[in-house]
Amino acid sequence: MRTFRDFIEQLKENDRMAVLKRPVSRNLDLAGLMHSLEGRPVFAPEVKDSDFAAVGNVFSTRELISDYLGISKGELVPLMVKATENPEKPELVETGPVLENTDDDVNLHKLPIPVHAERDGGPYISSAVVIAQDRELGRNLSFHRMMVIGNNKVVMRILPRHLHEFIERAGGVLEVAFVVGAPINVLLSAAVSSRLGQDELEYANALAPVKTVRLGNGIEVPAHCEFAFEGRITREMHDEGPFIDLTGTYDIVRKQPVMEISRMHHRNNALWHVLLPGGLEHKVLMGMPREPTIFNEINSVCECRGVNITPGGCSWLHAAVSIKKKSEEDGKKAIEAAFAGHKSLKHVVIVDEDIDVDDIADVEWAVATRFQADRDLVVKENQKGSSLDPSADPETRKTTKMGLDATMPLEGKTAFEKAEWKKVDARDYR
Ligand SMILES: Cc1cc2nc3c(=O)[nH]c(=O)nc-3n(C[C@H](O)[C@H](O)[C@H](O)COP(=O)(O)O)c2cc1C
């Protein structure tokens, strides 16, 4: 079974990891460095004033994610669709590497938790996956950023989704666990929005095998994570933020719930995973899990060939979708279906299957040559959009959505087709 640290070792061996030669400060420098090396994994063996090493940009591209899973880039979305349809219960084992060390006297200040940017409210845990248990609904996994406000206290951003519901059902106080240094299948499972009551660890286990161990508070966590924490979400509320969000802009300060951490477990020489806010790794983890839902929704109205939630659109607000067009209405139907498949989507471009949705210049070419705004543009005003869009109406948070049908008309198609070049090997002429 492959683990987070196995992958780190592999990246080092294959010279795909930038290994820092000097100790780095967790105060702004570590995040600044990760930003300057976007797309390239970074290993910081020594972080000043901390007891552990840090890694970042680990799963910052689709290539890195597919390499971990041992598949090609094109197989990622189909694998995610298959895993959603075939969840499998992980095996519970007696003990595992994450239990190698246990500390009841938690001091978060000894961990390489960065202050990422100058206006941040404090040091932030950015890669934490919270695991919660409800008597009837079972297990839930979700990401929650956590601002450190004491040796064993954090304030966590909790949007009104499943964890929020679990807390309400528990009367406002909930025992949870969270892990740091989780493998990509667990990270992806925390990012998907399954139906309430679906155990997301089963989805993780369907992507790649997961074994779990039970912590003292009864919560099961993946046995091969680098760190696992036991904590209690309390009724205490505290200012959370500012913090850079997915859009690369600062999120505002809000009152959010405080968690008290009672125990920390970690592997020997544990690695702290830093997830750069608004960086490529954050983006790919947010956007990619929505691609299968767009794919499935479009497939129910026409034939979908590819979906790319693009980093330029913050990996949340923009998508490029290719279809195999069989009727003139397919482009417009696909626009509606894409919005249904990802509620936060703001702009979508539909192209034919001869366009590579992963190549933005190719998508732009289709818009330039196949699209007429008076005929092919769909504008939807006053829509419920993403809470992350800084340009949404400040009062209502409503937004205007736009769909571009950049597919060729079926009739007279030849006028729009890409010209073919003879394949000539340049080496024959040099
Ligand atoms: C890197 C990353 C960070 C995230 N941070 C937060 C967060 O701080 N608070 C939050 O409520 N959701 C956050 N999310 C979103 C949730 O993890 C995600 O929407 C998940 O699907 C919610 O799970 P649920 O559907 O089980 O409620 C984040 C997602 C990613 C990928």
Ligand as a Chemical Component Dictionary entry (heavy atoms), coordinates in Angstrom:
data_LIG
# 
_chem_comp.id                   LIG 
_chem_comp.type                 NON-POLYMER 
_chem_comp.pdbx_formal_charge   0 
_chem_comp.three_letter_code    LIG 
# 
loop_
_chem_comp_atom.comp_id 
_chem_comp_atom.atom_id 
_chem_comp_atom.alt_atom_id 
_chem_comp_atom.type_symbol 
_chem_comp_atom.charge 
_chem_comp_atom.model_Cartn_x 
_chem_comp_atom.model_Cartn_y 
_chem_comp_atom.model_Cartn_z 
_chem_comp_atom.pdbx_ordinal 
LIG C1  C1  C 0 -8.104  22.513 0.060  1  
LIG C2  C2  C 0 -9.515  22.692 0.503  2  
LIG C3  C3  C 0 -9.802  23.522 1.582  3  
LIG C4  C4  C 0 -11.112 23.672 2.027  4  
LIG N1  N1  N 0 -11.351 24.441 3.124  5  
LIG C5  C5  C 0 -12.616 24.480 3.645  6  
LIG C6  C6  C 0 -12.884 25.194 4.855  7  
LIG O1  O1  O 0 -12.004 25.820 5.430  8  
LIG N2  N2  N 0 -14.141 25.160 5.342  9  
LIG C7  C7  C 0 -15.166 24.484 4.732  10 
LIG O2  O2  O 0 -16.277 24.476 5.243  11 
LIG N3  N3  N 0 -14.947 23.836 3.567  12 
LIG C8  C8  C 0 -13.697 23.804 3.021  13 
LIG N4  N4  N 0 -13.459 23.117 1.866  14 
LIG C9  C9  C 0 -14.574 22.483 1.162  15 
LIG C10 C10 C 0 -14.992 21.170 1.723  16 
LIG O3  O3  O 0 -13.981 20.312 2.131  17 
LIG C11 C11 C 0 -15.774 20.467 0.631  18 
LIG O4  O4  O 0 -16.780 21.322 0.159  19 
LIG C12 C12 C 0 -16.418 19.194 1.033  20 
LIG O5  O5  O 0 -17.042 18.686 -0.097 21 
LIG C13 C13 C 0 -17.478 19.366 2.090  22 
LIG O6  O6  O 0 -17.773 18.097 2.532  23 
LIG P1  P1  P 0 -19.267 17.652 2.813  24 
LIG O7  O7  O 0 -19.982 17.685 1.488  25 
LIG O8  O8  O 0 -19.084 16.294 3.374  26 
LIG O9  O9  O 0 -19.839 18.625 3.773  27 
LIG C14 C14 C 0 -12.153 22.993 1.373  28 
LIG C15 C15 C 0 -11.872 22.180 0.292  29 
LIG C16 C16 C 0 -10.567 22.029 -0.152 30 
LIG C17 C17 C 0 -10.286 21.104 -1.303 31 
# 
loop_
_chem_comp_bond.comp_id 
_chem_comp_bond.atom_id_1 
_chem_comp_bond.atom_id_2 
_chem_comp_bond.value_order 
_chem_comp_bond.pdbx_ordinal 
LIG C1  C2  SING 1  
LIG C2  C3  SING 2  
LIG C2  C16 DOUB 3  
LIG C3  C4  DOUB 4  
LIG C4  N1  SING 5  
LIG C4  C14 SING 6  
LIG N1  C5  DOUB 7  
LIG C5  C6  SING 8  
LIG C5  C8  SING 9  
LIG C6  O1  DOUB 10 
LIG C6  N2  SING 11 
LIG N2  C7  SING 12 
LIG C7  O2  DOUB 13 
LIG C7  N3  SING 14 
LIG N3  C8  DOUB 15 
LIG C8  N4  SING 16 
LIG N4  C9  SING 17 
LIG N4  C14 SING 18 
LIG C9  C10 SING 19 
LIG C10 O3  SING 20 
LIG C10 C11 SING 21 
LIG C11 O4  SING 22 
LIG C11 C12 SING 23 
LIG C12 O5  SING 24 
LIG C12 C13 SING 25 
LIG C13 O6  SING 26 
LIG O6  P1  SING 27 
LIG P1  O7  DOUB 28 
LIG P1  O8  SING 29 
LIG P1  O9  SING 30 
LIG C14 C15 DOUB 31 
LIG C15 C16 SING 32 
LIG C16 C17 SING 33 
# 
